[in-house]
């Protein structure tokens, strides 16, 4: 299976290592602690927004995010975002955290053009993460997904992201890994996740590379996984294990979203 399952599976696989980092490439993909986190909840909120609101209004996105996060309240939300959920003030709070990038993958799969992907990513980010770096992280992730879907090769994707967003993607994971630490900013998550995609061979390899950076493991794996799953299938074994951990609501929404994406792809082919 391709699509946003790549982000969800990356989140689940990385969840056990977010606060228990590993640099062992042979780590267990699933442990008793493996679960979906806020990355998946907010990814599904974005998917529902695109499914239910043809106008793509920020107000509807906020409504869906608040409803879903309040119902799935124990999924590890960051402090400022948790206050946004519960505080009654739904204005954006100038964040440049990696939350804007971890939730944006549905945009990259839904968009019919690169311009649409960039615009929807901006809306998705700025309801909370209206800092330029927060918007940039979401747009870079959505653009990479869209370009991979359209058959652009890795070098074309790298060049576009570097020129458009100013990220240094010429670094190698071998050079990054020794000094990399836990960091929840877009600036220190999105470029590294994209490099995992650039260096990885297939879905599982990309996710293993992301987790073993020993940083914000679930989000690194969700972002990297969301890009590689535009071109490489998430294996049946991983997909089935991840789906078994999701709520019925999320499984139904995932199916609906995949059907919508397939319909839009067919329209593009006409």
Buried (B, 14 or more C-beta within 10 A) or exposed (E): BBBBBBBBBBBBBBBBBBEEBBEEEEBEBBEEEBBBBBBBBBBBBBBBBBBEBEEBEBEBBBBBBBEBBEEBEEBBBBEBBBEBBEEEEBEBBBBBBBBBBBBBBBBBBBBEEBEBBBBBBBBBBBBBBBBEBBBBBBBBBBBBBBBBBBEBEBEEBBEBBBEBBEBEBEEEBEEBBEEBEBBBBBBBBBBBBBBBBBBBEEBBBBBBBBBBBBBBBBBBBBBBBBBBBBBBBBBEEBBEBBBEBBBEEBEEBBEBBBEBBEEBEEEEEE
